[in-house]
């Protein structure tokens, strides 16, 4: 009977599964960032650029967010609420509350890193202004969302949406976060098309490069699935248990955001970019100046591009 009871408990306790998946996904993100930095250093022997530093910051915030989720799992996430003490439920709510602004900040940092990367690979002034607009839009999305997540309920217990007074509609908050996340991702995809479409490379190579950038479409699909999972969860009276699957989906979306942002740094795709980042827009008169100003900071070796361009007669 004791063995049967233990197996039943394990079947209903998802806290261990949440912790295992959370740290597995973090390790996947960590490896992808490491591969990105290692590949770029092996190809260029250059130091960290702004986009790399921002990506490392996003990895740090993701680590903090994973610690919060792990703490929430150890305090009751994945367990039925009727098996928890009031203190455990309160600690679970505090850990979940702490993770919320880190989720938004991690998304924002990854998008800022992508915008910085796009700013490096295009010398076109219009493209750079658009990427600047993207950074501003992400900041406008991040700041109020973070503020709202910090004041979900009335003080002095802003984390206690189960027993607190005057709490916001949390489902509406996260739907808004998801929708704005999707909108900014669509802007990033449009920028990819605009910038990569301007490169002087063959149609086949352009399609190959765009295919790796367009892996972020998977992120949009994951966000939609995440929103569907969150839709009914916050109505549940057994929130500590039913929130485990949306929490894991959250980690999956964050991991996918990081991994897809690092894929363009794989060696074959960097070489494709090296052969095509030339004379975008009206750069015929200023390309040499652009090459000289960025050769020290760009990991794409733009100083080699003019040579390859002249050999092809472009």
C-alpha positions as CSV (number, residue, x, y, z in Angstrom):
1,X,0.0,0.0,0.0
2,X,2.9,2.4,0.8
3,X,4.4,1.8,-2.7
4,X,1.1,2.4,-4.4
5,X,0.5,5.6,-2.4
6,X,4.0,6.9,-3.3
7,X,3.5,6.2,-7.0
8,X,0.1,8.0,-7.0
9,X,1.8,11.0,-5.3
10,X,4.5,11.1,-7.9
11,X,1.9,11.0,-10.7
12,X,0.3,14.1,-9.3
13,X,3.4,16.0,-8.3
14,X,4.8,17.9,-11.3
15,X,7.3,20.0,-9.3
16,X,10.3,17.8,-10.1
17,X,9.3,17.8,-13.8
18,X,9.1,21.6,-13.8
19,X,12.6,21.9,-12.3
20,X,14.1,19.3,-14.7
21,X,12.6,21.0,-17.8
22,X,13.5,24.5,-16.5
23,X,17.1,23.8,-16.1
24,X,17.4,21.7,-19.3
25,X,16.0,24.6,-21.3
26,X,18.4,27.0,-19.5
27,X,21.3,24.8,-20.3
28,X,20.2,24.7,-24.0
29,X,20.1,28.5,-24.1
30,X,23.5,28.7,-22.3
31,X,25.0,26.3,-24.9
32,X,23.6,28.3,-27.8
33,X,25.0,31.6,-26.5
34,X,28.4,29.9,-25.9
35,X,28.4,28.4,-29.4
36,X,27.6,31.9,-30.8
37,X,30.4,33.6,-29.0
38,X,32.9,30.7,-29.7
39,X,32.0,30.6,-33.4
40,X,32.4,34.3,-33.8
41,X,35.7,34.5,-32.0
42,X,37.1,31.5,-34.0
43,X,36.2,33.3,-37.2
44,X,37.1,36.9,-36.4
45,X,39.3,36.8,-33.3
46,X,37.5,39.9,-32.1
47,X,36.1,40.8,-28.7
48,X,32.6,41.2,-27.5
49,X,30.4,43.6,-29.5
50,X,27.3,45.4,-28.2
51,X,25.0,42.7,-29.4
52,X,27.0,40.0,-27.6
53,X,27.1,42.0,-24.3
54,X,23.3,42.5,-24.5
55,X,22.8,38.8,-25.2
56,X,25.0,37.9,-22.1
57,X,22.8,40.3,-20.1
58,X,19.7,38.4,-21.3
59,X,21.3,35.1,-20.3
60,X,21.9,36.6,-16.8
61,X,18.2,37.6,-16.5
62,X,17.1,34.2,-17.8
63,X,19.2,32.6,-15.1
64,X,17.5,34.7,-12.5
65,X,14.1,33.8,-13.9
66,X,15.0,30.1,-13.9
67,X,16.0,30.4,-10.2
68,X,12.6,32.0,-9.4
69,X,10.7,29.2,-11.2
70,X,12.9,26.5,-9.5
71,X,12.1,28.2,-6.1
72,X,8.4,28.3,-7.1
73,X,8.5,24.5,-7.8
74,X,10.2,23.8,-4.5
75,X,7.5,25.8,-2.8
76,X,4.5,24.3,-4.5
77,X,4.4,24.8,-8.3
78,X,3.2,21.6,-9.8
79,X,1.5,20.4,-6.5
80,X,-2.1,20.5,-5.6
81,X,-3.0,23.4,-3.5
82,X,-4.9,21.4,-0.9
83,X,-1.6,19.6,-0.1
84,X,0.3,22.8,0.7
85,X,0.4,24.9,3.8
86,X,-0.6,28.6,3.6
87,X,3.1,29.5,4.0
88,X,4.1,27.4,1.0
89,X,1.4,28.9,-1.1
90,X,2.6,32.4,-0.1
91,X,6.2,31.5,-1.0
92,X,5.1,30.1,-4.3
93,X,3.3,33.4,-5.1
94,X,6.4,35.4,-4.1
95,X,8.6,33.4,-6.4
96,X,6.2,33.6,-9.3
97,X,5.9,37.4,-8.7
98,X,9.7,37.8,-8.8
99,X,9.9,35.9,-12.1
100,X,7.4,38.1,-14.0
101,X,9.6,41.2,-14.6
102,X,12.5,39.0,-15.5
103,X,10.5,37.3,-18.2
104,X,9.7,40.7,-19.8
105,X,13.3,41.9,-19.4
106,X,14.8,38.8,-21.0
107,X,12.5,39.1,-24.0
108,X,13.4,42.8,-24.4
109,X,17.2,42.2,-24.1
110,X,17.1,39.4,-26.7
111,X,15.3,41.8,-29.1
112,X,17.7,44.6,-28.4
113,X,20.6,42.2,-29.2
114,X,19.0,41.3,-32.5
115,X,18.5,45.0,-33.3
116,X,22.1,45.7,-32.5
117,X,23.2,42.8,-34.8
118,X,21.1,44.1,-37.6
119,X,22.6,47.5,-37.1
120,X,26.1,46.0,-37.6
121,X,25.3,44.1,-40.8
122,X,23.7,47.0,-42.7
123,X,25.4,50.2,-43.6
124,X,22.2,51.7,-44.9
125,X,21.0,54.8,-42.9
126,X,17.4,54.0,-43.4
127,X,17.8,50.4,-42.1
128,X,19.7,51.7,-39.1
129,X,16.9,54.2,-38.3
130,X,14.4,51.4,-38.5
131,X,16.4,49.2,-36.1
132,X,16.7,52.2,-33.7
133,X,12.9,52.5,-33.9
134,X,12.6,48.8,-33.1
135,X,14.8,49.3,-30.0
136,X,12.6,52.2,-28.9
137,X,9.4,50.2,-29.5
138,X,10.7,47.3,-27.4
139,X,11.6,49.7,-24.6
140,X,8.1,51.3,-24.7
141,X,6.7,47.8,-24.5
142,X,9.0,46.7,-21.7
143,X,8.8,49.6,-19.2
144,X,5.1,49.8,-18.6
145,X,4.7,46.0,-18.7
146,X,7.4,45.6,-16.0
147,X,5.8,48.3,-13.9
148,X,2.4,46.7,-14.1
149,X,3.9,43.3,-13.2
150,X,5.5,44.8,-10.1
151,X,2.2,46.2,-8.9
152,X,-0.3,43.4,-9.7
153,X,-2.1,43.8,-6.4
154,X,-2.5,46.5,-3.8
155,X,0.4,47.0,-1.3
156,X,1.7,45.6,1.0
157,X,1.4,42.2,-0.8
158,X,1.5,42.9,-4.5
159,X,2.3,39.2,-5.2
160,X,-0.8,37.8,-3.5
161,X,-3.4,37.6,-6.3
162,X,-5.2,34.8,-4.5
163,X,-6.1,36.8,-1.3
164,X,-5.0,40.3,-2.1
165,X,-7.3,43.2,-2.8
166,X,-7.7,45.3,-5.9
167,X,-5.6,43.0,-8.2
168,X,-5.3,43.6,-11.9
169,X,-6.6,41.1,-14.4
170,X,-3.5,38.9,-14.7
171,X,-4.8,37.0,-17.7
172,X,-5.3,40.3,-19.6
173,X,-1.8,41.3,-18.6
174,X,-0.1,38.2,-20.0
175,X,-2.3,38.2,-23.1
176,X,-1.1,41.8,-23.7
177,X,2.5,40.8,-23.2
178,X,2.1,37.9,-25.6
179,X,0.4,40.0,-28.3
180,X,3.0,42.7,-28.1
181,X,5.7,40.1,-28.1
182,X,4.3,38.7,-31.4
183,X,4.0,42.2,-32.9
184,X,7.7,43.0,-32.2
185,X,8.7,39.6,-33.6
186,X,6.8,40.4,-36.8
187,X,8.7,43.7,-37.0
188,X,12.0,41.8,-36.6
189,X,11.0,39.4,-39.4
190,X,10.1,42.3,-41.7
191,X,13.5,43.8,-40.9
192,X,15.2,40.5,-41.9
193,X,13.5,40.6,-45.2
194,X,14.3,44.2,-45.8
195,X,18.0,44.0,-44.9
196,X,18.8,40.5,-46.2
197,X,16.8,41.2,-49.4
198,X,19.2,44.1,-50.1
199,X,22.3,42.0,-50.0
200,X,24.3,41.4,-53.2
201,X,24.2,37.7,-53.1
202,X,22.5,35.0,-55.2
203,X,18.8,34.3,-54.7
204,X,19.6,30.8,-53.4
205,X,22.1,32.1,-50.8
206,X,19.7,34.8,-49.8
207,X,17.0,32.2,-49.3
208,X,19.3,30.1,-47.2
209,X,20.3,33.0,-45.0
210,X,16.6,34.1,-44.6
211,X,15.6,30.5,-43.7
212,X,17.8,30.6,-40.6
213,X,16.6,34.1,-39.6
214,X,13.0,32.9,-40.1
215,X,13.4,30.2,-37.4
216,X,11.9,33.0,-35.2
217,X,8.6,32.1,-36.8
218,X,8.7,29.0,-34.4
219,X,8.9,31.5,-31.5
220,X,5.6,33.1,-32.7
221,X,4.0,29.7,-32.8
222,X,5.2,28.9,-29.3
223,X,3.9,32.2,-28.0
224,X,0.5,31.4,-29.4
225,X,0.5,28.0,-27.8
226,X,1.6,29.7,-24.5
227,X,-1.3,32.1,-24.7
228,X,-3.7,29.3,-25.2
229,X,-2.4,27.5,-22.2
230,X,-2.6,30.6,-20.0
231,X,-6.2,31.4,-21.2
232,X,-7.9,29.0,-18.8
233,X,-5.3,28.5,-16.2
234,X,-6.0,31.6,-14.2
235,X,-9.6,30.6,-13.7
236,X,-8.5,27.4,-12.0
237,X,-9.0,27.1,-8.2
238,X,-6.0,24.8,-8.1
239,X,-3.6,27.4,-9.5
240,X,-0.4,25.9,-8.0
241,X,-0.9,22.6,-9.9
242,X,-2.5,23.9,-13.1
243,X,0.1,26.6,-13.6
244,X,2.9,24.0,-14.1
245,X,2.4,23.5,-17.9
246,X,2.1,27.3,-18.7
247,X,5.3,27.8,-16.6
248,X,7.2,25.2,-18.6
249,X,5.9,26.7,-21.8
250,X,7.2,30.1,-20.6
251,X,10.6,28.6,-20.2
252,X,10.4,27.0,-23.6
253,X,9.5,30.4,-25.2
254,X,12.4,32.1,-23.5
255,X,14.8,29.4,-24.5
256,X,13.6,29.4,-28.1
257,X,13.9,33.2,-28.2
258,X,17.6,32.9,-27.2
259,X,18.5,30.0,-29.4
260,X,16.9,31.4,-32.6
261,X,18.8,34.7,-31.9
262,X,22.1,32.8,-31.8
263,X,21.5,30.6,-34.9
264,X,22.6,33.3,-37.4
265,X,26.1,33.2,-35.9
266,X,26.7,29.7,-37.1
267,X,29.7,29.6,-39.4
268,X,28.0,28.9,-42.8
269,X,25.5,31.7,-42.3
270,X,28.1,34.2,-41.2
271,X,30.1,33.4,-44.3
272,X,27.0,34.0,-46.4
273,X,26.6,37.4,-44.8
274,X,30.3,38.2,-45.3
275,X,29.9,37.7,-49.0
276,X,26.8,39.9,-49.3
277,X,26.9,42.8,-46.9
278,X,28.0,45.4,-49.5
279,X,26.7,48.5,-51.1
280,X,23.2,48.4,-49.4
281,X,21.3,51.5,-50.5
282,X,23.4,54.4,-51.7
283,X,26.8,53.3,-50.4
284,X,29.0,53.7,-53.5
285,X,30.7,56.8,-52.2
286,X,30.9,56.0,-48.5
287,X,31.6,52.3,-48.4
288,X,35.3,52.7,-47.8
289,X,34.6,55.1,-44.9
290,X,32.1,52.6,-43.5
291,X,34.5,49.7,-43.8
292,X,37.3,51.7,-42.0
293,X,34.9,52.8,-39.2
294,X,33.5,49.3,-38.5
295,X,36.4,47.0,-39.4
296,X,37.6,47.0,-35.8
297,X,34.1,46.3,-34.3
298,X,32.2,44.2,-36.8
299,X,32.5,40.5,-36.5
300,X,31.5,40.1,-40.2
301,X,34.9,41.3,-41.7
302,X,33.3,44.0,-43.9
303,X,36.9,45.0,-44.9
304,X,37.0,41.7,-47.0
305,X,33.7,42.4,-48.7
306,X,34.8,45.1,-51.1
307,X,37.5,42.8,-52.4
308,X,35.0,40.0,-53.0
309,X,32.7,42.5,-54.6
310,X,35.3,43.8,-57.0
311,X,36.2,40.3,-58.0
312,X,32.6,39.7,-59.0
313,X,32.4,43.0,-60.8
314,X,29.5,44.4,-58.6
